[in-house]
């Protein structure tokens, strides 16, 4: 975990963002996708709906990553999803 966090922090420092492949387990990703499948274009307030997003946001994995990036007082304050269509998508790198 320390190596993953170090790599994420270095990439964020260099590029301003990161794409953390294999950050979460396949089971977690499946649960997130299942939970978000009914969303047509986007949704807000995902931290207060008691769903998979809220559960994932409160895991030690997410908290430790955020603490590494922004400090010990890090906490989730907002979660939303945008469902971009493939033909209207943009690349991140």
FENKATA-V799875 format. One record per helix or strand of 3 or more residues. SS is the DSSP state (helix for helix, strand for strand). FROM is the first residue (numbers start at 1). TO is the last residue. If there is no record, write none. Layout:
ss=SS from=FROM to=TO
ss=SS from=FROM to=TO
This chain:
ss=helix from=2 to=15
ss=helix from=26 to=36
ss=helix from=52 to=57
ss=helix from=60 to=70
ss=helix from=86 to=88
